[in-house]
Amino acid sequence: MNYQYSDRATQLINNRLERFKKHEDNQTIIDHLSFSFALADLRHCKRAGVIGHTADTQTLFPKLPEINYEFNTEGLEEHEFLVALEEQKSKVNERMADFYIDTLKVFSRHVLGFDLSTPRDKGFHGYTNSMNLVTSEGTQVGFVGIGGQRNTVYFQISGEGCKHLWSHTTPFVLHHWLSKVLSISYLSRIDIARDCYDHVFNCKNAETNFFQRAFARKKGGPNPTMSPRHSFTVDGVYDVEMTTIGKRTSPVYWRIYNKKLEQGIQEPDLIWYRNEVELKKWTVDSLLDPDSTFAGICDFSQQMINSEGVHTSSSPRATKAATDLASRVKWVRRMCGKALSDIFEITEGDIQTLLGLLVPDKYITGKSLDIPNTYKQLLTEQLRSH
C-alpha cells in the first residue's frame, strides 16, 4: 500500500525524525487513549502488511469468509419466502460476526498487546455489550465496547494500560493501524502529559501563566477558565494540590497536579508535578509526534518542550450529511481508486463520460450524465462477457 500524509502529518514526522537524529528521548507520555471505528473496517487488517507476506499469503488475520450458501426459493409462498430469507440473513450474519470477533481478538493481541475477556453482557458508554482489555498477566487495563451506533467498536485504554501499550508498540506504528488501516481520522480522547521533577512547572506556575493568557489556543478562541482544586488538612498541609484549566466537557482540558502527593509517596527530597492535557475528538495525527502536538496547544505547553510545536485540532462539527459523504468518498477511494484512475485515462479525462459509464441511469437526475449509445453498447457487451 502507498500512503500519503497531509502537510501537518509530514511536519509532525519531520520533528520526530530531527529529535531521533539527536538521540533525544520523548519528553511527553500518553496516559490515556480511546478510539472507535466501524466493525466492518476490520476486514482491512489482512491487507495492512506482514513482513515476508502478501495479503493473500499472510496467516495472522482471518480472511473474509466466502458466503455461498445455496438459497433456493422456487415454489415458496410469500410468507415462506420471507421466513427463508430471514434464515439466510441469520446464517450470513452469524458467519460475519464470527469473522469480526476473531479479527478483533487478533488486532487487540497483535497490534495493541492485549487480550480480550469474554463478553461481560453489560453495556458500556452506550454500547450494547463490552469486554475487558487485559494484559498477559491478567490485569484489567481498559474496556472494549461493541454494538454501537452504525456497528462500531470502542477501545478505552487506561493510564496503566498505556504503559503496557507503549512497551508493545509505538505511537507512530499505532498511527499506521488506526489511520491507514482502520480509517480513523479522530481519536475519541488522548491524554498527553509532561512530568516535571522541580518546582518550575508546578500549580503556582500554571496559575501565573493562566493570568498571562498562556493557556489560550495558538489559533485563537476564547480564554479558558481556571479552577484551583486544592484541599488541606487541619494542619495546613496539602491533601490535594491541583489546578485545572478549562471545562471537563471542552475539547482541551488541563490538569496540573502534585503527582507525588496523589501517589502517596513519602520521599521528602522528591518533587513530582504532572502537567496533563486531555484532548477530545482530536486528530489521529497527534500520534505521529506527541511532543510536537503537546507543544503546539498553547504558549504554556510550548515552554516545557524542546521542540517546535505543531498546531493540531479537534474534529470540526459536521452535519450528518457531510460525515456520510466523507465516509463514502473514503470507501470509494480505498476500494476503487486505481480502477477509476484507469477508466479516467481511457476516457481521456472526460468526467462526464466517466460518470456516465459508472452511474446507472436510474440514479442520474435529468440524464445530465448520459453517454453516447456507442459507449453504452460496448460497455453492455463487455459486462455480458464477464
PyMOL commands that set and color helices and strands:
alter all, ss='L'
color gray80, all
select helices_A, chain A and resi 7-21+39-47+78-112+159-168+171-181+203-211+259-263+284-288+290-295+299-302+320-346+351-358+361-363+365-367+373-385
alter helices_A, ss='H'
color red, helices_A
select strands_A, chain A and resi 29-38+115-116+129-134+140-146+152-157+186-196+226-228+231-232+238-240+242-245+252-258+273-283
alter strands_A, ss='S'
color yellow, strands_A
deselect
rebuild
show_as cartoon
